[in-house]
Amino acid sequence: MIRSIFVSALFFFGPALLMFMLRNLFLFLKVWLRLRRMRREQDHDVIDITPHKHGSPSLLFNIAAIAVGVVCAFLAWQEMNSGPEEKMRYIPAHINEEGKVIPGKKVPIETPETPER
């Protein structure tokens, strides 16, 4: 159960962190383009150094980040709660009666059939 919580948290917060990094990457790209444009102009303008209050991310970005996180967490939870996998056993490589090498492989474990009463 605790593993399910950790994996679900990872798949929920992982995409949110990825969206956060993408948002900051676009911010840095916009700043870099603005600085490049300012260097080209070379005008002597008065620079306003008054601090401005930064706005929060847009509503669309918040909805997209939450939706991506919920979808990834749901898919991880669904994968962890899927039915039992087929039990397999490994047969190591060996040499048969004719001297040929048989490579190792996984085969399904045969379950004995229960007799019907």
N, C-alpha and C positions, 0 to 999 in steps of 0.2 A: 504494500500500500504506500509506504513512504517513497518507494522508487517511482511509483506512478505520480506522486505529487512533485518530485524533483524533475522528472521528465516533462510533465505538463508545464511546470514553471519555466523550464528551459525553452520549450517550444512556444510559450506565450511571450516571454520577455526577450528571447533571441531576435525575432523579427522586429519587435519594437525598438530594440537597440540598433538593428540594421537600418530601420527607417530614420532613426535619430542621426546616425552617421551620414546617411544620404542627404538629409536636410542640411547638416553642417557643411557637407561637401559642396552643395549648391550655393550655400552662403559664401564659402571661401572663393568659389568660382566667380560669383557676382562681384565680390570685393576686388579680386584680382583684375577682372575686366574693367572695373571702374578706375582702379589705379593706373592701369595701362592707358586708358582713355585720357586721364588727367595728365599723364606724362607727355602725351602727344600734343595736348593743347598748349601747354606752357604759358598760360595766361596768368597775370598777376591779379587774381581775384582775392577778395577778402574772404578768409576762411572762418566760418562760423564754428566755434568750438563748444558751443552750448550743448551739454549732454541731452540726448533725446531718450525718452522712455521707449524701450524696445517692446514691440507687441508680441503676443503669444502666437504660437503656430496657428495656422488657419483651421477652421472647423473641418474642412475636407481632409487635411493631413491627419488630424486627430482621429477622424472616423476611419480613414484608411489604415492607420497604424493599429487601431484596436481590432478592426476586421481581420487583418492579416494575422495578428497574434491569436485571435480566437480560432480562426480556421486551422492554423498550425497546431495549436494545443488540442483541438478536437481530433485532427488526424493522428496525432501521436497517441492520444488516449484510445482511439479506436483501434490502432495497431496493437497497443499493449493488451487490450481486452479481447482480441480476436481469439477464435477457438484454438484448441490445442493443435500443435503442429504434429505432423506424422513422425512417429519415433523412428529414428534411423540408427543403424549400427554400422561401424566401419569394419570392413574386411581388409586386412593388410595385404600388400603385394606378396605373392607366393609363386612357387613353381609347380605346375601341374604334373600329371603322370608322364606326359610326353616330353617334359623338360622345357616347356615354354613358360616365359614369365607372364604372369597374370597381374596387371596393375591393381593397386588398391582402389576400393570404391565403397560408397555408402549404399546400403540396401535397406529397404523398410523392414522393420521387425514384424515377423508374422505372428499374429495373435492367434492362439488356439481357439478354434470354434467351440462354443459350449453346446453340448447336446441338448436338443429340445425334449421336453418331457411331455 
